[in-house]
Amino acid sequence: MKSAYPVILIPDSDGYVVDVPDFDFMTQGNDITDAIDMARDAISLMGVQYQDENKELPVPSKITNVAHQENEIVTLVDVDFASYRKMLANRSVRKNCTIPSWLNEKATQAEVNFSAVLQAALIEKLGLA
């Protein structure tokens, strides 16, 4: 689900503080581009968390209704919760496994990519190929 939420970019000595009023949190960025990226990531993560907890997502406020100071920038940040969820599902996770020392030595000498072999074996074992 795609949405556009208003954010307030507040200049400070380190860049910008970003107020996200519809979700009631703040983040920050080194410059405008970084601040918008940080806001997008934070809103997306918060939205996915809301969905996982069966909470209703806030309806985006109208940009004209967002109160702000004269030196602050009000803009919209687009988010795609479905795409963000998909990205999270495809992230790598670290697993620890134990193999015999002799097998580790042989595989290391053969320059085996342990992660690739484990992934292939799991896909085959689970019938996902």
ZITAUR-V610887 format. One line per field, one symbol per residue. psi: psi as a letter, one per 30 degrees, with the letter a starting at -180 (. if undefined). burial: b if it has 24 or more other C-alpha atoms within 12 Angstrom, else e. Layout:
psi = ???
burial = ???
//
This chain:
psi = kkljkklkjjkafgckkjkieffhllallfaeeeeeeeeeeeeeeeeeeeefghkkkkkklkefgjklleglkklkkkkjeeeeeeeefglkkkkklklkeeeeeeeeeghkjeeeeeeeeeeeefhf.
burial = eeebbbbbbbeeeeebbbbbbbbeebbbbeebeebbbbbbbbbbbbbbeeeeeeeebeebeeeeeeeeeeeebbbbbbbbbeebeeeeeeeeeeeeeeeeeeeeeeeeeeeeeeeeeeeeeeeeeeeee
//
